Amino acid sequence: MSGNDQTRRAAIGGAALTVASASSLAALAAPRSVGGTGLETGAIRAIGVDTVRTHYMGRPALRATALENVPELDRLVVLDTPAFGDGVIEAWISGAPSATASATARGFVGLAFRVRDEAQLEAIYLRPTNGRSDDQLRRNHAVQYISHPDYPWERLRAETPSRYETYVDLEPGRWTHVRIVVADSKARLHVDGAEQPTLIVGDLKHGADAKGAVALWIGPGTLAHFSGVRITS
């Protein structure tokens, strides 16, 4: 089994991973646990990523380091959950350029959803080094939505400038809380508990009925940490 495509056992920090049924409000109030608590383990599958359980900045965490020179379009840590269509994904995430990263690395870190066949996915991610850059243009590229394989960031930026990315205050290496609300063909990103969304995507490219896995998403040259992942659907 190769180092960039394997099943690992690791805690995803805090209340490691919980999934709630949308059948009733009572179910949302008492979500079913998948992978147990932070003292137990949850099944994950790492693709193009090296992972290890650790503690980081006061939280139990999964550390994920992007492997270099891998052929996959995306570097993912796929979570063992039921198929996700509509719902809410929350997590504490942290990203910074790795020690061997190039000058263009930004500490890319985020969450992917509706993942199918590892090459079809929607994702929203952060570029932490852009958050407090002195260059306003870079600041405006702090948050990014992508839809692979047909809509990478380069195409979205060229064809629809500023529509799928925006500014938010970020620092490399610190914990940032993200909450992604997905409904039909729309997704909203809330950062650090803000009531108003930082980014609104009104036309998810795979359509309203798409379903698939949820995954932790890491870009090239990134050292990332994830904690307290929670999924309700």
Secondary structure, DSSP 8 states (H G I E B T S, - for coil): --TTEEEEEE--SSS--EEE-SS-HHHHHS-EESS-STTS-EEEEEESEEEEEEEETTEEEEEEEE-SS---SSEEEEE----BSSEEEEEEEEEEE-TT--TT----EEEEEEEETTTEEEEEEE-GGGTT-S-HHHHTTSEEEEEETTB-HHHHHHHSTTTSEE-----TTS-EEEEEEEETTEEEEEETT-SS-SEEES--TT-TT--BEEEEEE-TTEEEEEEEEEEE-
